[in-house]
Amino acid sequence: MRINKDLVDAVMMLAFIILVLVWTTEFDNHAGKNILMGILGGVSVLMLVFRVLGGRQPEETPDEGFEH
């Protein structure tokens, strides 16, 4: 399976920005805030892992034996 680096980067940046916004916002329910921050942190770490794995995948090369 090919991992699209642009999509992974976009999701990782979006999750990190939302994580910072949630962190700086006052919540009435601290447990809900902690759960939301945990989920967003997990998504950020998962996207970082996908980014590293995507860098290790071999580049797709055209078939050398293909004739026009």
PEWOCOR-V948528 format. One record per pair of residues at least 12 apart in sequence whose ideal C-beta (glycine too) atoms are under 6 Angstrom apart, sorted by sequence separation. I is the first residue (numbers start at 1). J is the second residue. D is the distance in whole Angstrom. If there is no record, write none. Layout:
I | J | D
I | J | D
//
This chain:
22 | 36 | 6
22 | 37 | 6
19 | 40 | 4
18 | 40 | 6
15 | 40 | 5
15 | 43 | 4
16 | 44 | 5
15 | 44 | 5
12 | 44 | 6
12 | 47 | 4
11 | 47 | 5
8 | 47 | 5
8 | 50 | 5
8 | 51 | 5
3 | 50 | 6
5 | 54 | 5
3 | 54 | 4
//
